[in-house]
Amino acid sequence: MVALERWPRDGAPSNPAAWIVATARNRAIDRLRRSRSYEHKLRELAALATPAAHDDDPMSTIPDDRLRLFFTCCHPALAPEARVALTLRTLGGLTTPEVARAFLTRESTMQQRLVRAKRKIRNARIPYEVPEDHQLPERLDSVLAALYLVFNEGYLATAADSLVRRELCEEAIRLARVLTGLMPDEPEARALLALMLLHHSRRDARSDRHGGLVLLPDQDRSLWDAAEIAEGLALLRHPAAGAYALQALIAAEHASAPSADATNWARIASLYERLAALQPSPVIELNRAVAVAMDAGPLRGLELVDELARRDQLSGYHLMHATRADLLRRLGRGGEAAAAYSRALELSDNPVERSFLERRLAEVSA
């Protein structure tokens, strides 16, 4: 299946049989690792708290084992960030450094947060039980946040050998589909599924035949998955006004544009402004700055990014420094761009991203 997907695009390898054997072996190893990790996490969850209801509790209609565990882990007795972090670490397949990056915090801080959450579960004897159907809405926001952060780690891996971890993206989408079937009247669940589908539709265009990073304006849009785009857009026919809906509308602008030049950047900047008002976040403001730069020019975008940098909230976020470097490069300020690319390199662990940043650093340095 992988060969049928890649060879027509990238060309057949010099030794097709060896390529197929190696690819199949790697896929098998990945599957075994996921299976063992999942079994370990189930044991870890069971050890956290006192046993209570079983997964086959007739009061619960959640049709998927893993989604049932997500709802179980997102207990309202825990603080929202703690329950999401614990779910990501215990069920989402993310390591502590990956969870820390999802929350833009240090690994040591996240480790302490996880320890405190587990201690509270034990000391308060919070029951490990599947919530009844009437309890699902109070846990929904945390489950949505956990699914989105699992998807984000798959979309831009922290330290994997590739840019994308497809198994995380596909599992998050699968669970979101189950969730929308379970709770069809929840607009933010539909919006999250649309958002993930629209982002994931670009997966094959995000890297070149050598595995190198390809930025959105340079992607071959014929490689975008038309079926996933259509499904995502259909889910947005009656969009809500929540955070996931606004993000999905932004993704829809990209998906609907026939070319990079035809993208409605003013509309995207406006949507980011609404999103920042609804859910204040320096990352959202950074994304808005990028949209403003595309619409009003790199100088205006750089002013917004520098304002963010002065607040020092994103000093450890490599994409802030990479964004600033790109704007400086476009303005012809090579020395400053080189310093910003160097800082982004220091903070990035993904080898594909690092390779891209190294190339840009060499360009501006030259």
GIFENUR-V989936 format. One line per field, one symbol per residue. ss: DSSP state (A for helix, B for strand, O for the rest). psi: psi as a letter, one per 20 degrees, with the letter a starting at -180 (. if undefined). burial: I if it has 16 or more other C-alpha atoms within 10 Angstrom, else O. A space follows every 50 residues. Layout:
ss->???
psi->???
burial->???
This chain:
ss->OAAAAAAAAAOOOOOAAAAAAAAAAAAAAAAAAAAAAAAAAAAAAAAAOO BOOOOOOOOOOOOOAAAAAAAAAOOOOOOAAAAAAAAAAAOOOOOAAAAA AAOOOOAAAAAAAAAAAAAAAAAOOOOBOOOOAAAAAAAAAAAAAAAAAA AAAAAOOOOOOOOOOAAAAAAAAAAAAAAAAAOOOOAAAAAAAAAAAAAA OOAAAOBOOOOOBOOAAAOOAAAOOAAAAAAAAAAOOOOOOOAAAAAAAA AAAAAAOOOOOOOOAAAAAAAAAAAAAAOOOAAAAAAAAAAAAAAAOAAA AAAAAAAAAAAOOOOOOAAAAAAAAAAAAAOOOAAAAAAAAAAAAAAOOO AAAAAAAAAAAAAAAO
psi->ghghghghgiqqrhngghgggggggggggggggggggggghghgghihrq qcqrhkpiipjoipgghhhghghmpiiqqghghgghgghhhijqrghhgg hhjlrqghghghggghghghgghilppnqpqrhiighiigghggggghhg ghhhhnqgkrirhpnhhgghgggghhggghhhmijohhggggggggghgh hjgiiiqaijjqpoqghjqoiiiqohghgggghhijhmqajrghgghhhg hhgghiphrhhjpnhggghghhggghhhmpphgghghghggghhgiqhgh ghggghgghhijhkhjohhghhggggghghijmgghggghhgghhhipip hggggghhghghghh.
burial->OOIOOOOOOOOOOOOOOOOOOOOOOOOOOOOOOOOOOIOOIOOOIOOIIO OOOOIOOOOIOIOOOIIIIIIIIIIOOIOOIIIIIIIIIIIIIIOIIIII IIOIOOIOOIIOIIOOIIOIIOOOOIIIIIIOOOOIOOIIOIIIIIIIII IIIIIIIIIOOIIIIIOIIIIIIOIIIIIIOIIOOOIIIIIIIIIIIIII IIIIIIIOOOOIIOOOOOIOIOOIIOOIIIOIIOIIOOIOOIIIIIIIII IIIIIOOOOOOOIIIIIIIOIIIIIIOOOOOIIIIIIIIIIIIIIOOIOI IIOIIIOIIOOOOIIIIIIIIIIIIIIIIOOOOIIIIIIIIIIIIOIIII IIIIOOIIOIIOOIOO
